[in-house]
Amino acid sequence: MAFSINSNQGAQAVYNALAKTQSTTQKAQLKLATAKKVNSASDDTSGWNVGKQLEAATLKMKSQLSNISSAKNFLNTAETALQQVYDKLNQIQSKQEDASDPLKDATSLQNDVKTLADEINTILTNTKINGTDLLASAGNTFAAGATNVTINIGAKSGDNSTALTALRAGDAGSLTQSISTFQSNIRTAITYIGNQSQVLDSREEFITAAIANNDASIATIFDADALGEQMEASKGQIGTQLATSMMGQMNAAPQQLLQLFR
């Protein structure tokens, strides 16, 4: 065995092994601390790139779910209002039938029809959320998946102003005013709401499943194997202790040369 004073190749080799072991241990400890096996692009360039794209897509879909929830609230509120309108139209129809009975008080029936018609007008003009008129003939677009969902209830309920004005007059004409078209329009609008709700339910189901799939893929890419990393960290700690001990021994080896001069 040759002894060198100017250099200690054995100690250098041990030092390199120690540095590598410490680096591996620190990475394992970081993964344990963050519960992620990919903490930066340098850990897994491809995995990091794919994972971040999946995270962005998931955030977008979660926003779409929020939009769908708003759209459902929009539809539910509008349906409740139109259901009330339809019920009051049925009551008006009943009052008009009562008017064919000469024993009934026509004036009272006219007042009843006017009261119901005024309530219908109030519902149609004041069904709003955050200032948005839900029953107006205007498109309201919600980002809800691959394509947007546009809701326009007013376009389906039609223009019933002529019939409503006649009903609100509270005169003899209000008892003979035909409301069959008015009723048909409201039924059409309610059916339209039901169809749009079905579309939103389908979109919600699809997006929810997509988010779950994305989350699973993200977990596969980023989540650390806690047991495996714990074993790696423990192995690294033991290796560091051994390498440190060996480093001391290798540094002491050249001192053996001094024994030749005693």
C-alpha positions in Angstrom: 0.0 0.0 0.0 1.5 3.4 -1.1 1.2 6.4 1.2 0.8 9.9 -0.2 1.3 13.1 1.7 0.0 15.6 -0.9 -3.2 13.8 -1.7 -5.5 11.2 -0.1 -7.5 9.5 -2.9 -9.2 7.2 -0.5 -10.5 10.0 1.6 -11.6 11.9 -1.5 -13.6 8.8 -2.7 -15.3 8.5 0.7 -16.0 12.3 0.7 -17.7 11.9 -2.7 -19.8 9.0 -1.5 -20.7 10.9 1.6 -21.9 13.9 -0.4 -24.0 11.7 -2.7 -25.5 10.0 0.3 -26.4 13.3 2.0 -27.9 14.6 -1.3 -30.1 11.5 -1.6 -31.1 11.7 2.0 -32.0 15.3 1.8 -34.2 14.6 -1.2 -36.0 11.8 0.6 -36.5 14.0 3.6 -37.9 16.8 1.4 -40.3 14.4 -0.2 -41.5 13.3 3.2 -41.8 16.9 4.4 -43.9 18.0 1.4 -45.6 14.6 0.8 -44.6 15.0 -2.9 -42.1 13.1 -4.9 -41.9 15.9 -7.6 -41.2 19.2 -5.9 -39.6 20.9 -8.9 -39.1 20.3 -12.6 -35.6 18.9 -11.9 -37.1 16.0 -10.1 -39.1 14.8 -13.1 -39.4 17.2 -16.0 -42.0 15.3 -17.9 -44.0 14.5 -14.9 -43.9 18.0 -13.6 -45.1 19.4 -17.0 -48.0 16.9 -17.3 -49.0 17.3 -13.7 -49.1 21.1 -13.9 -51.3 20.9 -17.0 -53.6 18.6 -15.2 -53.7 20.9 -12.2 -54.6 23.9 -14.5 -57.3 21.8 -16.2 -58.7 20.8 -12.8 -59.0 24.4 -11.6 -60.8 25.3 -14.8 -63.2 22.5 -14.4 -63.9 23.4 -10.8 -64.8 26.9 -12.0 -67.1 25.3 -14.5 -68.8 23.4 -11.7 -69.3 26.6 -9.9 -70.9 28.1 -13.1 -73.2 25.1 -13.4 -74.3 25.6 -9.8 -75.1 29.2 -10.6 -77.0 28.2 -13.7 -79.0 25.7 -11.7 -79.9 28.3 -9.2 -80.9 30.5 -12.1 -83.2 27.8 -13.5 -84.6 26.8 -10.1 -85.5 30.3 -9.2 -87.1 30.9 -12.6 -89.1 27.6 -12.5 -90.4 28.5 -9.0 -91.6 31.8 -10.3 -93.2 30.4 -13.5 -94.9 27.6 -11.5 -96.5 30.4 -9.4 -97.5 32.2 -12.5 -99.1 29.1 -13.9 -101.0 28.3 -10.7 -102.4 31.9 -10.7 -103.4 31.5 -14.4 -105.3 28.4 -13.4 -107.0 30.3 -10.6 -108.0 33.0 -13.1 -109.4 30.4 -15.4 -111.5 29.1 -12.6 -112.7 32.7 -11.8 -113.7 33.1 -15.5 -115.7 29.9 -15.3 -117.4 31.1 -12.2 -118.5 34.2 -14.1 -120.8 32.1 -16.2 -122.8 31.5 -13.1 -125.4 34.3 -12.8 -125.6 33.8 -9.1 -121.9 34.8 -8.6 -120.9 38.4 -8.0 -119.2 39.6 -11.2 -117.6 42.6 -9.6 -115.9 40.4 -7.0 -114.7 38.0 -9.6 -113.3 40.9 -11.7 -111.4 42.1 -8.6 -110.1 38.6 -7.9 -108.9 38.3 -11.5 -107.2 41.8 -11.3 -105.5 40.8 -8.0 -104.2 37.6 -9.5 -103.0 39.3 -12.7 -101.2 42.0 -10.7 -99.4 39.3 -8.8 -98.4 37.6 -12.1 -97.1 40.9 -13.4 -95.1 41.4 -10.2 -93.5 37.9 -10.5 -92.7 38.3 -14.2 -91.0 41.7 -13.7 -89.2 41.1 -10.4 -87.8 37.7 -10.6 -84.1 38.6 -10.4 -80.8 37.5 -9.1 -78.1 40.1 -8.5 -79.9 42.4 -10.9 -80.3 39.9 -13.7 -83.9 39.6 -14.9 -84.4 35.8 -15.1 -87.6 35.8 -17.1 -86.6 38.5 -19.7 -86.0 37.6 -23.3 -82.2 37.8 -23.1 -79.5 35.2 -23.4 -77.5 34.4 -20.2 -74.4 32.3 -21.0 -72.6 30.0 -18.6 -69.3 28.4 -19.2 -70.2 24.8 -18.4 -67.8 22.3 -20.0 -66.7 21.9 -23.6 -69.4 24.3 -24.8 -71.2 27.1 -23.1 -74.9 26.8 -22.0 -77.0 29.8 -22.9 -80.3 30.2 -21.1 -83.1 32.4 -22.5 -86.4 31.8 -20.7 -88.1 34.9 -22.0 -87.8 33.6 -25.6 -89.7 30.5 -24.6 -92.4 32.2 -22.5 -93.3 34.6 -25.3 -95.1 38.0 -25.2 -98.1 37.8 -23.0 -98.5 41.5 -22.4 -101.8 41.9 -24.3 -103.5 39.2 -22.3 -102.0 40.3 -19.0 -103.0 43.9 -19.6 -106.6 42.8 -20.2 -106.6 40.7 -17.1 -105.3 43.6 -15.0 -108.0 45.9 -16.2 -110.4 44.4 -13.7 -113.4 45.0 -15.9 -115.9 42.7 -17.6 -113.4 42.0 -20.3 -111.0 40.4 -17.8 -113.6 37.6 -17.3 -113.7 36.8 -21.0 -110.1 37.3 -21.9 -108.6 34.1 -23.3 -105.5 32.9 -21.5 -105.0 29.6 -23.2 -102.0 30.9 -25.2 -100.6 32.5 -22.0 -100.9 29.2 -20.2 -99.3 27.3 -23.1 -96.4 29.7 -23.2 -95.7 29.3 -19.5 -95.8 25.5 -19.9 -93.4 25.7 -22.7 -91.0 27.8 -20.7 -91.2 25.5 -17.7 -90.5 22.5 -20.0 -87.5 24.4 -21.4 -86.2 24.9 -17.9 -86.5 21.2 -17.3 -84.6 20.4 -20.4 -81.8 22.9 -19.6 -81.6 21.4 -16.1 -81.0 18.0 -17.6 -78.2 19.4 -19.7 -76.6 20.9 -16.6 -77.0 17.7 -14.6 -75.2 15.8 -17.4 -72.4 18.4 -17.6 -72.0 18.3 -13.8 -71.7 14.6 -13.8 -69.2 14.5 -16.6 -67.0 17.3 -15.1 -67.1 15.8 -11.6 -65.9 12.5 -13.0 -63.2 14.3 -15.0 -62.0 16.1 -11.9 -61.8 12.8 -10.0 -59.7 11.3 -12.8 -57.4 14.3 -13.0 -56.9 14.2 -9.2 -56.0 10.6 -9.4 -53.5 11.2 -12.2 -52.0 14.2 -10.3 -51.6 12.1 -7.2 -49.8 9.4 -9.2 -47.4 12.0 -10.6 -46.8 14.1 -7.5 -47.6 12.2 -4.3 -44.7 10.6 -2.5 -44.5 7.0 -1.4 -44.3 7.8 2.3 -43.0 4.3 3.3 -40.5 4.1 0.5 -39.1 7.6 1.2 -38.9 6.9 4.9 -36.9 3.8 4.2 -34.7 5.8 1.8 -34.2 8.6 4.4 -33.3 6.0 7.1 -30.9 4.3 4.8 -29.3 7.6 4.0 -28.9 8.6 7.6 -27.2 5.3 8.4 -25.1 5.7 5.3 -24.1 9.2 6.3 -23.0 8.0 9.7 -20.9 5.2 8.3 -19.4 7.5 5.6 -18.5 10.1 8.2 -16.8 7.4 10.3 -14.9 6.1 7.3 -14.0 9.7 6.4 -12.3 10.0 9.7 -10.4 6.8 9.3 -9.3 7.6 5.8 -8.0 11.0 6.9 -6.1 9.4 9.7 -4.4 6.8 7.3 -1.6 9.0 6.1 -0.6 9.7 9.7 0.6 6.1 9.8 3.6 7.3 7.8 4.9 9.1 10.8 5.5 5.7 12.5 8.4 5.1 10.0 10.3 8.1 11.5 10.1 7.0 15.1 
